[in-house]
Amino acid sequence: MNVNAAGTVHVAAPALEDWVAAVFARARVPEVDARQTAAVLVRTNLRGIDTHGVMRVMPYLEKLRSGEVNAAAHPRAEVREGVLHVDGDRGLGQVVASFAVERAVELARSQPVVMGIIRNSGHLAALGLFVLPAAEQGMIAVLCQETPPLMALEGASGAAIGNNPIAFAAPVAEGQPLVFDMATSIVARGNVLQAARDKTPIPEGWSIGPDGLPTTDPMVALKGAMLPMAGHKGIGLAMMVQILAGSLSASRTAESAATFGATSAAGNVSAFLLVINPDRVVGRAAFDAHVAQWLTTYATASGEEARYPGERASLCEVERRRDGIPLSLGAVAELRKVGELVGLEFNLAPAACP
């Protein structure tokens, strides 16, 4: 593979998606599910979220091979007392969450609001990739996920609560969907995992070690805890998600983490989903006009370079579909290891570098 001056290889998205799908197929994942998972992970990279894209293939493969995640899962959906309940059958999170959002959007076409509870799912990675398709179909969507304990305030003796992520998306009539996706920690833990893989230090203020003290060593950070965004406010948001995604689902995330490792929820991830149809609340014309008005106010006050959440990712997706997805040498090395495990060489022809 040709390496550019930045130390990255650019790979064409379709070729990468085909290869990732083939990896999961060799792990006995049905073809349609392998394709779904690959499509979500590669689109995650396309939108610039490299920490939650194809770098997740190795840990997902490990969980499939160990039986923690069910390769042949059959997610099920049932509406009870007006609530959409989705049981993921311990399947890959990209399959389960996509299934849940599709069902919720279908229901929301004939009612104002759909509330959903997702249980028994694999890791979801970047939640924004699931609410985005809902917004592309004209819906507002919120998705939040309980994680195992990964976060604590400075000085804590251990991880106290999940860095429970939240994603929100809404349609914009004359533009790309607004998509906001965040962990309640100061950065997503995937950034620390990437630094550990690339053998680079992390900035001060991201994490503490097991001694409760700040650290810039990603390996020490992985043994400690992430720090919350905005201090106690981040903890408060994490507790809100803990109630919505954890308590409302009677989740087994903590039990699963104790069994499979402190940072693993195996196939027991729980999430809360909300889909709103503006047509049936205020009417599409009124909704679109209001969104356009306040976005214009925001852009005018913020300057020429102003972007609302989701715009930059959409531009990145266009650029990377054209120029290829950049993979660091560390990412390439890991994908080659994946290929060795399943007998599928990772030697994709590089895309034309920008």
N, C-alpha and C positions, 0 to 999 in steps of 0.2 A: 504493500500500500504506500502511496505517496503521502508524505507528511509536509504540511505547509510551514511557514515561518513561525506560526503561532503554536506549533507542536500539536496540531489536530489533523484528523483525517475527515474529509467530507464524504458522506455516504448518501446515496440517493434513497429517499424515503420509501419508495415502493420495494426496492431490493431489501432494505432493512426489515420492513414489515413482513415480507415473504419469509425471510430467514428466521425471525422471531416466532412466527406462526409455526414454522417447521420444527423449531426447538420444542415448543409446547406439544405439538402433535407427537413427537418422539417420547414425550413424557406421558403419553396415553390420554391427552386431552382431546376430546372430539374436535374435528376440524373446524366446525362453526365457532366453537368456544375459543379455540386456539387463534383463529382469525380475529375474533372480537377483542381478545386480550392484546394481541399484537397491534391492532389498529389503535387502541386507546393509548398504549405505551408509546408508540411511535408518534402519535399526534401530540402527546405530552412533550416530547423532544422538539417537535416542529414548532410548538408555541413557546419554546425557550425555557421550559422547566426541566432542565437536564438531570436534576437530582432525583426526579420521580418518574423518569421514562425508562429507557431500556437498561439502565443500571439496576433496575429491579428484577431483571430476568433471572439472575443467579439466585437470589434469595427465594424467589417464587419456585424455581426449579427444585431447590433444596427441600422446600416444604411439600412439594408434590411427591418427591421421591421418598420422603420420610412418612408420608401419609397424613401429615398435619392438615394439608389441604386436599380436598377430594377432586381428583382429576375428572371423574365422571359425574359431577354434581348435576342435580336437576332442581334449580330454584323453583319455588312455588309461591304463588300470590293468592291472598284471600282477603276479602273485605268483610270486616266484622265491626258492628256498631259504628259504621261510617269511617273506619280507619283501615288503610291498606297495610296488611301485614305480609312481609316478604321473608321467607325462610330460604337462605342461600344454600343450604345443604353442604356447608363448608366448602363451597366452590371458590374459584378465583374471583377476587373482588371486582375486577373489571367486568366480568360476566354478570355477577350478581347486581352490582349497582346500575349497570346499563339496563338490565331487565327491570329493576325496580322503577327507574325513571321512565322507561317506556310505558309501563303499566300506569304510572301516576299521570302521565301526560294524556293517555287514552281516556282515563276517568275524568280528567279536568276539562276535556272538550265539552262535557255535558253538565258540569257543576263548577261553582266558583273556586273551591279550595279542596285540595286533596292532601291529607296528612298521612305519612307513611312511616312505618317502623321496619328497619332491616335488621335481621338477626343472622347469626351463623354464616358470616361471609369471610372471605380472605381479605387481606390488606387492600385498601382502596387506592392508595397512592394519592395523586393530585385530584382532589374532589372537584375542582373546577371543570375537569374534563367530562363530568357527568351532568352538571347543571347547564353547561354550554349548549348541548343539543336541545334541552328543553327551551332555552331562550331562542334558539334558532327556529323553533316551532311556535314562537310567540308567547311563551309562558314565562312567568317569574318562578324561579326555583331556589330553594335553600336546602343545603345538605350539610350536616355536621356529624362527625364521627368520634366515638369514644376510643381512646387508645389506652394501652397499658400505662402504668405510672412511668413517666419519662421526664417530669418537670418538677422544679422546686424553687423556692426563694433561696438566695445566697445564705449560707450558714446551715442549711438543712443537712440532716444526717443521711438522707437518701431521697430518691425520687418520690414525690408525694401525690402527684396527680398526673393524668395524661396531658400532653400538649395538644389537646383535642382540637382538631382543625374545623374550620367553618368555610363554606363556599356559598356564594350568592351570584345569581345571574339574572339578567332582565333584557328583554328585547329593546333595541333602539331602531326606530322606523327607518331612519336615513343613514344608518351606520352599522357597525359591528356590535354584537351583543356586549353589554357591560358585564364583566365577569370579575368577581373579587374572590380570592382564595387565599386563606392564611392559616397558619398554625397559631395557637395561642402562646407558643414560645416565641422568643425574639426572632428566631429563624426556624425553619423546619429542620428536624433532625437529619433529614437527607443531606443537608449541607455539611454536617459533621461527618457523615458516612462518606461523602465524596472527598472531603479533605483527608480522611484516613486512607482512602484508596489512592489518592494522588500524593500522599505523604507530604502534605503542606500544613502549616499551623492554621488555627482558626483565630479570628479576631477576639480581643478581650470583650467580655460581656455576653458571650454566647452561652457559656456552660460553666458548671462547677464540677470538680472532681469528687470522688467518694468521701473526701475529707471536708466537703462543703466550701472549699476555697475556689476562686476563679482559676481557670486554666486556659491555655492556648494550645494544648496538646490534644488533638482529636481522639487519640486512643484513651487518654485519661478521661476526657469528656464522655466517651461512650460508656465508661464505667460509673459515671456520676449522674448528672441530671442537666437538662436544658433549663435556662433561665427564662422566666415569662416575659412577654412583651409588656411594656408599661407597668412592670412590677405587680402590685396587687390587682390592677385592672385586668391583666392577663390571667391571673389566677381566677378572678371572678368570672370571666368569659369561659374559662375551662370548666368551672363548676356548673355554669348554665348548660354547657354541652353534656356534662356528666349526667345531669338530670334528664335532658331531652333524649339523648342517644343511649345512655346507660340505664338509668333508673326506669324509664318508661318501657324499656325492652327487657328489663330484668336480666341484663347481660351477664355473661360468664367470662368477661374479658380478664378480670383479675385472677380468677381460677385458672384460666388458660395460660396466663403469663407465668403463674407459679409453677405450672406443669412443664411448659415448653421453654421457659426462659423469661427473664424479667422484662424484656422488650418485645416479646412475641405474643400476639393474640391468636396465632395459628388460624383456624377457621372459625373463630368466635368473635369476629368484629361485629359491632352493633352501630347503627346509624339512625339518624332522624331525617326525614325528608318532608319538605313542604313544597307543593306546586300550586300556583295561583294563576287563574285564567282572567286576565284583565277584561276580556270581552264580557264576562259575566259579573264583574264587580262595578266597573265605572264606564265601560264601553271602550272599544279600541281607539276611536278617534280622540276622545278626551284624554285617554292614557298617553297616547303617542304625542299629543300636543304638549302635555305637561312635561314629559320627559325631555322633549326637544327644547322647551323653554328654559328649564333649569340647567341643561347641559350647555346651552348657549351662554347663559350667565356665567357658568363655571369657566368655560373656555375664554370668554372675553376678559374676565378678571385675572385669569391665570397666565395669560401670555400666549405667544405664537406656538411654543413647544408643548402646550398643555395637552395631556392625554387623559382620558378617563380609563379606569381599569378594564382591561380587555383589548383596548385599541393597539397597544404596543405588541401584545401577544399575537394579534391577528396579522399585523405587519410582519412579525417574525415568521409566522407560518407561511406567508406568501414567499418571503425571501428564502426560507429553507426548503420549500418545495422546489424552488428554482435552482438553488445553489448546492443543495445537499445539507444533511444534518452533521454538524461538527462533533466528532468524538475525540476525547482526549486519549493520549496513549495509554493511560490507566484504564479507561473504559474499553479500549480495544483489547488490551491484555485480558480483562475480565471476560469479555465476550468470547475470546478465543478459548478460555478455560471452560466456558459453558459449552462451546462446540465440542471440545474434547470429551466432556461428560456424556454427551448424547451421540457422538460420532458424526458431527455435522460441522465441517470446517468453516470458520469465520474468515473469509477471504474475499469480501465483497469489493468489486471494482469501485475506486473512489469516484465521486461525482466531481464535476469541474469546480475547482475552488474559486471563490469570489475574488 
